[in-house]
Amino acid sequence: MAGTDEQHNGALRGVVAVGASAGGVEALSTLAAGLRADLPYAVVMALHLPPTSPSVLPRIIDRAGPLPAVAATDGAHLQPGQITVAVPGRHLLVVGHHVRLSEGPTENGHRPAINALFRSVALAFGPQAFGVQMSGVLDDGVLGLGAIRSRGGTTVVQDPDDAAFPAMPRNALNAGVVHHQASAADIGALLTTLVDRETEEREMEPDIGMELENRIAMGSRFDMSIDSEALGPPSGYTCPDCNGSLMTVSETGFRCRVGHAWSAETLLAARDDEIDNALWIALRSLQEKARMARKLADNVGPGLLGQRYTQVADEAEHAATVLGQRLAAVTPSAGGQDDR
């Protein structure tokens, strides 16, 4: 009803956007437990989720603390004192005082993506926006925290020493986009202090680049209407998702012509994955080549042709041995990857 809408909008003072990746369920639950029951801000949470798996995160968060938590639905009103949780396969975005769910292009390989959420909150709420970066790998959310800070909002990260996977908060600290850091258990109390402060209303200049990226995130998965020239100059790199050309959006941000977004750190990690896959394919091909050459040598028996097949098998086996040793020496453990 219209009266209810106005009441909700009038009571809503701002938005707290929270993002997490690996180790995020525990971190988000701990944060939710510390939030005050009369929080005058809406809370929106995004966790990296597999696109096809059901999520019970809203129920987990709902049981964790005093605020009710609900799964995000497109068009829903943001309400103070309520936690809205991202759903698999959709970007969770904020438009005015409403939730927007989108199948827009992935960012850093994720949908929902933390950068997309933070950016939308920065544009919608400016100085009344809070961005909170929790446990996770790599750096999704770092550019989004920068967007919130640039629009006058406040940024917080989980203390890396408190995080199960410290890379995301640590990368945000290293990027210089963080106002405060605290343990997951203490962030609720910190937010209580911060939201009670008087915020200065100020005129914000339009940020054309941020608005363009927000429109891309709100678009469809296969939207071809993007003006690639408006994204920035060509970077000389290709998109790991679609192999299209990447444009340089910022010093540490890239987008392809169909909208896939990558930070520099995550793009480097994607290149590691590509190299790793290519090396394993090469190892498999060498092993199959050696087996086939041995079989052909056995079939033809002694003679020049048999000797040639045997030589081919010997060379392939030697190359496979060298490559296998190289892979064993450089392949990081799961823990090493998580700390990037």
C-alpha positions as CSV (number, residue, x, y, z in Angstrom):
1,M,0.0,0.0,0.0
2,A,1.2,3.5,-0.7
3,G,1.0,4.6,3.0
4,T,3.1,1.6,4.0
5,D,5.6,2.4,1.3
6,E,6.0,5.9,2.5
7,Q,6.3,4.8,6.1
8,H,9.1,2.3,5.1
9,N,10.9,4.9,3.1
10,G,10.7,7.5,5.7
11,A,12.0,5.2,8.5
12,L,14.9,3.9,6.4
13,R,18.0,6.0,7.2
14,G,20.4,4.0,5.1
15,V,21.8,0.7,4.0
16,V,24.5,-1.6,5.4
17,A,25.8,-3.8,2.6
18,V,27.9,-6.8,3.6
19,G,29.9,-9.1,1.4
20,A,31.8,-12.4,2.0
21,S,33.2,-15.4,0.2
22,A,35.1,-18.4,1.7
23,G,34.5,-18.6,5.4
24,G,31.6,-16.2,5.0
25,V,28.8,-18.2,6.5
26,E,30.4,-18.2,10.0
27,A,31.5,-14.5,9.6
28,L,28.1,-13.3,8.5
29,S,26.3,-15.3,11.3
30,T,28.7,-13.8,13.9
31,L,28.1,-10.3,12.5
32,A,24.3,-10.8,12.5
33,A,24.4,-11.9,16.1
34,G,25.9,-8.5,17.1
35,L,23.5,-6.3,15.3
36,R,21.0,-4.3,17.4
37,A,17.3,-5.1,17.2
38,D,16.3,-1.5,16.5
39,L,18.8,-0.8,13.7
40,P,17.4,2.0,11.6
41,Y,19.3,0.8,8.5
42,A,18.4,-2.0,6.1
43,V,21.0,-4.8,5.8
44,V,21.8,-6.5,2.6
45,M,24.2,-9.5,2.4
46,A,25.9,-11.2,-0.5
47,L,27.9,-14.4,-0.3
48,H,29.5,-16.0,-3.3
49,L,27.2,-18.9,-4.1
50,P,27.1,-21.7,-6.7
51,P,24.5,-20.6,-9.2
52,T,22.5,-23.8,-9.3
53,S,22.6,-24.9,-5.6
54,P,19.8,-24.0,-3.1
55,S,20.9,-21.7,-0.3
56,V,19.8,-22.0,3.3
57,L,21.8,-18.8,4.2
58,P,18.7,-16.7,5.0
59,R,17.5,-19.3,7.6
60,I,21.0,-19.5,9.1
61,I,21.2,-15.7,9.4
62,D,17.6,-15.4,10.6
63,R,18.5,-17.7,13.6
64,A,21.8,-16.1,14.3
65,G,20.7,-12.7,15.7
66,P,17.9,-10.4,16.6
67,L,17.1,-9.2,13.1
68,P,14.8,-11.1,10.8
69,A,16.5,-12.3,7.6
70,V,14.7,-13.0,4.3
71,A,15.8,-14.2,0.9
72,A,16.0,-11.4,-1.7
73,T,13.0,-11.0,-4.0
74,D,13.0,-8.6,-7.0
75,G,11.2,-5.4,-6.2
76,A,10.9,-5.9,-2.5
77,H,11.1,-2.8,-0.2
78,L,14.2,-2.4,1.9
79,Q,13.1,-2.2,5.5
80,P,15.1,-1.0,8.5
81,G,16.0,-3.7,10.9
82,Q,15.7,-6.5,8.3
83,I,18.4,-8.5,6.6
84,T,18.0,-9.2,2.9
85,V,20.2,-12.1,1.7
86,A,21.3,-12.7,-1.9
87,V,20.1,-15.7,-3.8
88,P,22.1,-18.0,-6.1
89,G,22.6,-17.0,-9.7
90,R,21.4,-13.4,-9.3
91,H,23.1,-10.1,-8.5
92,L,21.6,-8.4,-5.4
93,L,21.4,-4.7,-6.2
94,V,19.8,-1.7,-4.5
95,V,17.7,0.8,-6.6
96,G,16.3,3.6,-4.5
97,H,14.5,1.9,-1.6
98,H,14.0,-1.4,-3.4
99,V,15.8,-4.7,-4.1
100,R,16.7,-5.5,-7.7
101,L,17.7,-9.0,-8.7
102,S,19.6,-9.3,-11.9
103,E,21.1,-11.8,-14.3
104,G,23.6,-9.3,-15.4
105,P,27.2,-10.3,-16.4
106,T,29.3,-12.0,-13.8
107,E,31.9,-9.9,-12.0
108,N,35.1,-11.7,-11.0
109,G,33.4,-14.9,-12.1
110,H,30.5,-14.4,-9.6
111,R,26.8,-13.8,-9.6
112,P,26.0,-12.5,-6.9
113,A,29.0,-10.3,-6.9
114,I,30.0,-8.1,-4.0
115,N,31.4,-5.3,-6.1
116,A,28.0,-5.0,-7.9
117,L,26.1,-4.8,-4.6
118,F,28.4,-2.3,-3.1
119,R,28.4,-0.1,-6.2
120,S,24.6,0.0,-6.3
121,V,24.4,0.9,-2.6
122,A,27.0,3.7,-3.1
123,L,24.9,5.2,-5.9
124,A,21.5,4.8,-4.1
125,F,22.5,6.0,-0.6
126,G,25.8,7.9,-0.8
127,P,26.8,9.1,2.7
128,Q,24.1,6.8,4.2
129,A,25.8,3.7,2.7
130,F,27.9,1.4,4.7
131,G,30.1,-1.3,3.1
132,V,31.3,-4.2,5.2
133,Q,33.9,-6.7,3.7
134,M,34.2,-10.1,5.5
135,S,36.2,-13.3,5.1
136,G,37.0,-14.4,1.6
137,V,39.6,-15.1,-1.1
138,L,41.0,-12.7,-3.7
139,D,39.4,-9.2,-3.9
140,D,35.8,-9.1,-5.0
141,G,34.3,-6.2,-3.1
142,V,37.5,-4.0,-2.9
143,L,36.4,-1.9,-5.9
144,G,32.9,-1.7,-4.4
145,L,34.2,-0.4,-1.1
146,G,36.1,2.2,-3.0
147,A,32.9,3.2,-4.7
148,I,31.1,3.6,-1.4
149,R,33.9,5.6,0.1
150,S,34.0,7.9,-3.0
151,R,30.3,8.7,-2.5
152,G,30.8,9.7,1.1
153,G,29.8,6.4,2.6
154,T,31.6,4.4,5.4
155,T,33.7,1.3,4.9
156,V,34.5,-1.5,7.3
157,V,36.4,-4.8,7.0
158,Q,36.7,-7.8,9.2
159,D,40.1,-7.8,11.0
160,P,42.2,-10.2,8.7
161,D,43.5,-11.9,11.8
162,D,39.9,-12.7,12.8
163,A,38.9,-14.0,9.3
164,A,39.1,-17.7,8.3
165,F,40.2,-16.5,4.9
166,P,41.9,-13.0,5.3
167,A,42.6,-12.1,1.6
168,M,39.5,-10.1,0.9
169,P,39.7,-7.8,3.9
170,R,43.5,-7.6,3.6
171,N,43.3,-6.6,-0.1
172,A,40.8,-3.9,0.9
173,L,43.2,-2.6,3.5
174,N,46.1,-2.6,1.1
175,A,44.0,-0.7,-1.4
176,G,43.4,2.1,1.1
177,V,39.6,2.1,0.9
178,V,38.8,1.2,4.5
179,H,37.7,3.5,7.3
180,H,37.5,0.9,10.1
181,Q,38.3,-2.7,10.9
182,A,37.0,-5.0,13.7
183,S,36.4,-8.6,14.5
184,A,33.2,-10.2,13.2
185,A,31.8,-10.2,16.7
186,D,32.5,-6.5,17.2
187,I,31.3,-5.1,13.9
188,G,27.7,-5.0,15.1
189,A,28.7,-2.7,18.0
190,L,30.9,-0.6,15.7
191,L,27.9,-0.1,13.3
192,T,25.7,0.9,16.2
193,T,28.2,3.7,16.9
194,L,28.6,4.7,13.3
195,V,24.9,4.8,12.3
196,D,24.1,7.0,15.2
197,R,26.5,9.7,14.0
198,E,25.2,12.7,12.2
199,T,25.9,12.4,8.4
200,E,26.7,15.4,6.4
201,E,24.4,15.9,3.4
202,R,26.4,17.0,0.4
203,E,25.9,17.5,-3.3
204,M,27.5,14.6,-5.2
205,E,28.8,15.0,-8.7
206,P,27.5,12.3,-11.1
207,D,30.0,9.5,-11.6
208,I,29.3,8.4,-15.2
209,G,31.6,5.4,-15.1
210,M,30.1,4.0,-11.9
211,E,26.6,4.6,-13.2
212,L,27.4,2.8,-16.5
213,E,28.8,-0.2,-14.5
214,N,25.7,-0.2,-12.4
215,R,23.5,-0.3,-15.5
216,I,25.5,-3.2,-16.9
217,A,25.0,-5.1,-13.6
218,M,21.2,-4.5,-13.8
219,G,21.0,-5.7,-17.4
220,S,20.4,-9.1,-18.8
221,R,23.0,-11.9,-19.1
222,F,23.3,-11.5,-22.8
223,D,22.7,-7.8,-23.2
224,M,24.6,-6.6,-26.3
225,S,23.7,-2.9,-26.0
226,I,26.8,-2.0,-24.1
227,D,28.8,0.8,-25.7
228,S,32.3,-0.7,-25.4
229,E,33.9,2.6,-26.2
230,A,32.3,4.1,-23.1
231,L,33.9,1.5,-20.9
232,G,37.5,2.7,-21.5
233,P,40.5,2.0,-23.7
234,P,41.4,-1.5,-24.8
235,S,43.6,-3.3,-22.3
236,G,45.2,-5.8,-24.6
237,Y,43.9,-8.7,-22.4
238,T,41.1,-11.1,-23.0
239,C,38.1,-12.1,-20.8
240,P,38.5,-15.5,-19.2
241,D,34.7,-16.0,-19.4
242,C,34.1,-15.3,-23.1
243,N,37.6,-14.7,-24.6
244,G,36.4,-11.2,-25.7
245,S,38.6,-8.1,-25.5
246,L,38.8,-6.4,-22.1
247,M,38.5,-2.7,-21.7
248,T,40.4,-0.8,-18.9
249,V,37.7,0.6,-16.6
250,S,40.2,1.7,-14.0
251,E,43.8,1.0,-12.9
252,T,42.6,-2.2,-11.3
253,G,39.3,-2.9,-13.1
254,F,38.4,-4.4,-16.5
255,R,35.3,-5.2,-18.5
256,C,34.7,-7.1,-21.7
257,R,32.3,-6.1,-24.5
258,V,29.5,-8.2,-23.1
259,G,30.0,-6.9,-19.6
260,H,32.0,-9.5,-17.6
261,A,34.0,-7.6,-15.0
262,W,37.4,-8.4,-13.5
263,S,39.6,-6.9,-11.0
264,A,43.4,-7.1,-11.6
265,E,43.9,-9.6,-8.8
266,T,41.1,-11.9,-9.9
267,L,42.2,-11.7,-13.5
268,L,45.7,-12.8,-12.5
269,A,44.2,-15.7,-10.6
270,A,42.1,-16.6,-13.7
271,R,45.2,-16.7,-15.8
272,D,46.8,-19.1,-13.3
273,D,43.8,-21.4,-13.7
274,E,44.0,-21.2,-17.5
275,I,47.7,-22.0,-17.4
276,D,47.1,-24.8,-14.9
277,N,44.4,-26.3,-17.2
278,A,46.6,-26.0,-20.3
279,L,49.5,-27.8,-18.5
280,W,47.2,-30.6,-17.3
281,I,45.8,-31.0,-20.9
282,A,49.4,-31.1,-22.2
283,L,50.4,-33.8,-19.6
284,R,47.4,-35.9,-20.5
285,S,48.2,-35.6,-24.3
286,L,51.8,-36.6,-23.7
287,Q,50.8,-39.7,-21.7
288,E,48.3,-40.7,-24.4
289,K,50.8,-40.1,-27.1
290,A,53.3,-42.3,-25.3
291,R,50.8,-45.1,-24.9
292,M,49.7,-45.0,-28.5
293,A,53.3,-45.0,-29.8
294,R,54.1,-48.0,-27.6
295,K,51.1,-49.9,-28.9
296,L,52.1,-49.1,-32.5
297,A,55.6,-50.2,-31.8
298,D,54.3,-53.5,-30.5
299,N,52.0,-53.9,-33.5
300,V,54.7,-53.5,-36.1
301,G,57.4,-55.4,-34.3
302,P,61.2,-55.0,-34.7
303,G,62.5,-52.8,-37.5
304,L,62.9,-49.2,-38.4
305,L,59.2,-48.3,-38.0
306,G,59.1,-50.0,-34.6
307,Q,62.2,-48.1,-33.6
308,R,60.7,-44.8,-34.6
309,Y,57.5,-45.5,-32.6
310,T,59.6,-46.5,-29.6
311,Q,61.7,-43.3,-29.9
312,V,58.4,-41.2,-30.0
313,A,57.1,-43.0,-26.9
314,D,60.4,-42.4,-25.1
315,E,60.4,-38.7,-25.9
316,A,56.7,-38.3,-24.9
317,E,57.3,-40.1,-21.6
318,H,60.3,-38.0,-20.8
319,A,58.4,-34.8,-21.5
320,A,55.5,-36.0,-19.4
321,T,57.8,-36.8,-16.5
322,V,59.4,-33.4,-16.7
323,L,56.1,-31.6,-16.9
324,G,54.6,-33.7,-14.1
325,Q,57.5,-32.8,-11.8
326,R,57.1,-29.1,-12.8
327,L,53.3,-29.2,-12.0
328,A,54.0,-30.9,-8.6
329,A,56.5,-28.1,-7.8
330,V,54.4,-25.1,-8.7
331,T,50.8,-26.2,-7.9
332,P,49.8,-24.4,-4.7
333,S,47.9,-26.1,-1.9
334,A,44.2,-25.1,-1.3
335,G,45.3,-23.0,1.7
336,G,47.8,-21.1,-0.4
337,Q,45.2,-20.3,-3.0
338,D,42.8,-19.1,-0.3
339,D,45.2,-16.6,1.0
340,R,45.8,-14.8,-2.3
